[in-house]
């Protein structure tokens, strides 16, 4: 045996000198991070299960692979795949950092496909918000696909456009965009009906 003793709270093995300093607790239990570690393990376990069982997650991974790991990238996707991809990118960016993040990151290159996708899905509320954000950022100009050109136009727009109110309205998800995307993926055959 290594001379280690079990933590009095979780049973993990620790050095006797550590136990003496911590009252018998391992460092994760002592500093309160054990619970976070366990939550993290559970979270990643659930994510791994979804990776194995969720057809929408499988579709997303397949599209990511095509876009970033095949010659031709986004352009090799079918029209339906492009719309699905662009809408997922839009939602991911806006939920992560708002419309500002969507337009400033490489994701802004997908503006037109995201707009077309919202039209096709009948997501009128989200479409209205996207177009308002575009108007506040670029005025009557089209959204450049080139990120440097987008940044140039955004820098000219001073003061910085107020987008947080549009972000807040997008977060309300009045269109139920996630469900519309699932329905779309099923209807056009990107995933099989389960």
Kinemage of the C-alpha trace (Angstrom):
@kinemage 1
@onewidth
@group {chain A} dominant
@subgroup {mainchain}
@vectorlist {calphas} color= white
{ca unk a 1} P 0.000 0.000 0.000
{ca unk a 2} L 1.209 3.518 -0.701
{ca unk a 3} L 0.600 4.844 2.784
{ca unk a 4} L -2.232 7.060 1.557
{ca unk a 5} L -5.456 7.351 3.486
{ca unk a 6} L -9.008 7.990 2.282
{ca unk a 7} L -10.575 11.442 2.401
{ca unk a 8} L -13.218 11.479 5.118
{ca unk a 9} L -15.719 13.052 2.745
{ca unk a 10} L -15.274 11.430 -0.678
{ca unk a 11} L -12.886 8.537 -0.109
{ca unk a 12} L -10.189 9.730 -2.531
{ca unk a 13} L -6.718 8.723 -1.393
{ca unk a 14} L -4.463 11.437 0.006
{ca unk a 15} L -1.154 11.715 1.756
{ca unk a 16} L -1.247 11.591 5.558
{ca unk a 17} L 0.515 14.982 5.661
{ca unk a 18} L -2.303 16.473 3.543
{ca unk a 19} L -4.922 14.864 5.784
{ca unk a 20} L -3.234 16.352 8.815
{ca unk a 21} L -3.308 19.877 7.317
{ca unk a 22} L -6.886 19.619 6.030
{ca unk a 23} L -8.650 17.749 8.799
{ca unk a 24} L -8.810 14.542 6.783
{ca unk a 25} L -10.078 16.093 3.545
{ca unk a 26} L -8.579 15.855 0.080
{ca unk a 27} L -7.822 19.244 -1.480
{ca unk a 28} L -10.863 19.237 -3.817
{ca unk a 29} L -13.159 18.597 -0.833
{ca unk a 30} L -11.275 21.111 1.319
{ca unk a 31} L -11.502 23.951 -1.212
{ca unk a 32} L -15.041 23.077 -2.289
{ca unk a 33} L -14.212 22.145 -5.852
{ca unk a 34} L -15.040 18.422 -5.562
{ca unk a 35} L -18.689 19.164 -6.269
{ca unk a 36} L -17.712 21.162 -9.367
{ca unk a 37} L -15.483 18.319 -10.518
{ca unk a 38} L -18.339 15.852 -10.094
{ca unk a 39} L -20.771 18.166 -11.910
{ca unk a 40} L -18.205 18.503 -14.692
{ca unk a 41} L -17.840 14.746 -15.001
{ca unk a 42} L -21.614 14.346 -15.130
{ca unk a 43} L -21.937 17.127 -17.724
{ca unk a 44} L -19.320 15.562 -20.011
{ca unk a 45} L -20.822 12.119 -19.527
{ca unk a 46} L -24.189 13.502 -20.719
{ca unk a 47} L -22.482 15.243 -23.640
{ca unk a 48} L -20.782 11.997 -24.662
{ca unk a 49} L -24.146 10.225 -24.507
{ca unk a 50} L -25.677 12.908 -26.741
{ca unk a 51} L -22.768 12.511 -29.150
{ca unk a 52} L -23.729 8.841 -29.486
{ca unk a 53} L -27.515 9.213 -29.624
{ca unk a 54} L -28.618 12.638 -30.875
{ca unk a 55} L -29.062 12.784 -34.668
{ca unk a 56} L -28.930 16.604 -34.644
{ca unk a 57} L -25.597 16.561 -32.845
{ca unk a 58} L -24.312 14.014 -35.367
{ca unk a 59} L -25.491 16.264 -38.211
{ca unk a 60} L -23.784 19.290 -36.658
{ca unk a 61} L -20.493 17.401 -36.258
{ca unk a 62} L -20.722 16.199 -39.851
{ca unk a 63} L -21.275 19.748 -41.110
{ca unk a 64} L -18.433 21.126 -38.980
{ca unk a 65} L -16.159 18.457 -40.422
{ca unk a 66} L -17.180 19.323 -43.985
{ca unk a 67} L -16.812 23.076 -43.480
{ca unk a 68} L -13.476 23.026 -41.666
{ca unk a 69} L -11.801 19.824 -42.828
{ca unk a 70} L -12.657 19.347 -46.494
{ca unk a 71} L -11.540 21.154 -49.587
{ca unk a 72} L -14.199 23.677 -50.555
{ca unk a 73} L -15.496 24.030 -46.985
{ca unk a 74} L -18.894 25.669 -46.699
{ca unk a 75} L -19.339 25.617 -50.469
{ca unk a 76} L -19.430 21.787 -50.563
{ca unk a 77} L -22.581 21.785 -48.429
{ca unk a 78} L -25.960 21.413 -50.073
{ca unk a 79} L -28.278 24.421 -49.942
{ca unk a 80} L -30.235 22.866 -47.049
{ca unk a 81} L -27.017 22.081 -45.167
{ca unk a 82} L -25.793 25.644 -45.707
{ca unk a 83} L -29.002 27.101 -44.270
{ca unk a 84} L -28.944 24.724 -41.292
{ca unk a 85} L -25.268 25.478 -40.648
{ca unk a 86} L -25.661 29.261 -40.979
{ca unk a 87} L -28.653 29.332 -38.633
{ca unk a 88} L -26.852 27.276 -36.010
{ca unk a 89} L -23.846 29.576 -36.264
{ca unk a 90} L -26.097 32.632 -35.923
{ca unk a 91} L -27.856 31.250 -32.852
{ca unk a 92} L -24.613 30.081 -31.262
{ca unk a 93} L -22.881 33.414 -31.725
{ca unk a 94} L -25.818 35.543 -30.597
{ca unk a 95} L -26.415 33.403 -27.512
{ca unk a 96} L -22.700 33.510 -26.720
{ca unk a 97} L -21.969 37.176 -27.301
{ca unk a 98} L -24.833 38.884 -29.062
{ca unk a 99} L -25.259 40.217 -32.571
{ca unk a 100} L -22.001 42.137 -32.104
{ca unk a 101} L -20.133 38.836 -31.817
{ca unk a 102} L -21.955 37.412 -34.831
{ca unk a 103} L -20.946 40.313 -37.077
{ca unk a 104} L -17.398 40.719 -35.736
{ca unk a 105} L -16.410 37.054 -35.912
{ca unk a 106} L -15.944 34.978 -39.048
{ca unk a 107} L -19.599 33.998 -38.571
{ca unk a 108} L -20.672 37.303 -40.120
{ca unk a 109} L -19.772 35.799 -43.489
{ca unk a 110} L -22.899 33.645 -43.130
{ca unk a 111} L -25.262 36.618 -42.747
{ca unk a 112} L -27.027 36.153 -46.077
{ca unk a 113} L -27.496 32.391 -45.636
{ca unk a 114} L -28.768 32.944 -42.081
{ca unk a 115} L -31.219 35.523 -43.385
{ca unk a 116} L -32.424 33.153 -46.109
{ca unk a 117} L -32.696 30.347 -43.570
{ca unk a 118} L -34.864 32.427 -41.242
{ca unk a 119} L -37.127 33.273 -44.170
{ca unk a 120} L -37.382 29.607 -45.146
{ca unk a 121} L -38.144 28.515 -41.574
{ca unk a 122} L -40.748 31.241 -41.137
{ca unk a 123} L -38.826 32.597 -38.140
{ca unk a 124} L -40.171 36.106 -38.652
{ca unk a 125} L -39.296 37.484 -35.219
{ca unk a 126} L -35.667 36.340 -35.433
{ca unk a 127} L -35.477 37.588 -39.019
{ca unk a 128} L -36.707 41.030 -38.005
{ca unk a 129} L -34.107 41.209 -35.218
{ca unk a 130} L -31.280 40.074 -37.506
{ca unk a 131} L -32.210 42.684 -40.089
{ca unk a 132} L -32.449 45.412 -37.424
{ca unk a 133} L -29.002 44.455 -36.116
{ca unk a 134} L -27.632 44.529 -39.650
{ca unk a 135} L -29.169 47.968 -40.235
{ca unk a 136} L -27.684 49.332 -37.004
{ca unk a 137} L -24.250 47.975 -37.866
{ca unk a 138} L -24.040 48.476 -41.628
{ca unk a 139} L -26.860 50.819 -42.583
{ca unk a 140} L -27.937 50.341 -46.194
{ca unk a 141} L -24.682 48.511 -47.050
{ca unk a 142} L -24.697 44.771 -47.518
{ca unk a 143} L -22.811 42.713 -44.954
{ca unk a 144} L -19.390 41.929 -46.419
{ca unk a 145} L -18.378 38.285 -46.374
{ca unk a 146} L -14.781 39.349 -45.810
{ca unk a 147} L -14.153 39.855 -42.096
{ca unk a 148} L -11.641 42.695 -42.593
{ca unk a 149} L -14.166 44.612 -44.698
{ca unk a 150} L -16.855 44.043 -42.042
{ca unk a 151} L -14.508 45.383 -39.369
{ca unk a 152} L -13.745 48.421 -41.526
{ca unk a 153} L -17.437 49.241 -41.913
{ca unk a 154} L -18.095 48.583 -38.216
{ca unk a 155} L -15.258 50.932 -37.200
{ca unk a 156} L -16.748 53.676 -39.379
{ca unk a 157} L -20.008 53.280 -37.480
{ca unk a 158} L -19.381 55.552 -34.525
{ca unk a 159} L -20.679 55.536 -31.900
{ca unk a 160} L -20.909 51.778 -31.585
{ca unk a 161} L -24.451 50.604 -32.403
{ca unk a 162} L -26.700 49.609 -29.513
{ca unk a 163} L -27.431 45.920 -30.003
{ca unk a 164} L -28.099 44.659 -26.472
{ca unk a 165} L -31.833 45.349 -26.706
{ca unk a 166} L -31.978 43.234 -29.882
{ca unk a 167} L -29.927 40.508 -28.173
{ca unk a 168} L -32.400 40.435 -25.278
{ca unk a 169} L -35.329 40.078 -27.675
{ca unk a 170} L -33.532 37.281 -29.563
{ca unk a 171} L -32.957 35.406 -26.288
{ca unk a 172} L -36.723 35.291 -25.725
{ca unk a 173} L -36.819 32.925 -28.713
{ca unk a 174} L -40.362 33.736 -29.775
{ca unk a 175} L -39.826 31.727 -32.957
{ca unk a 176} L -38.670 28.644 -31.070
{ca unk a 177} L -35.747 28.561 -33.451
{ca unk a 178} L -34.233 25.353 -32.075
{ca unk a 179} L -37.422 23.431 -32.701
{ca unk a 180} L -37.823 24.972 -36.151
{ca unk a 181} L -34.273 23.867 -36.989
{ca unk a 182} L -34.992 20.310 -35.842
{ca unk a 183} L -38.200 20.223 -37.883
{ca unk a 184} L -36.366 21.605 -40.916
{ca unk a 185} L -33.553 19.049 -40.619
{ca unk a 186} L -36.091 16.243 -40.459
{ca unk a 187} L -38.353 17.584 -43.231
{ca unk a 188} L -35.518 18.016 -45.757
{ca unk a 189} L -33.896 14.690 -44.847
{ca unk a 190} L -30.762 15.952 -43.135
{ca unk a 191} L -31.668 13.637 -40.248
{ca unk a 192} L -33.877 10.612 -40.312
{ca unk a 193} L -37.166 10.740 -38.415
{ca unk a 194} L -36.632 8.807 -35.202
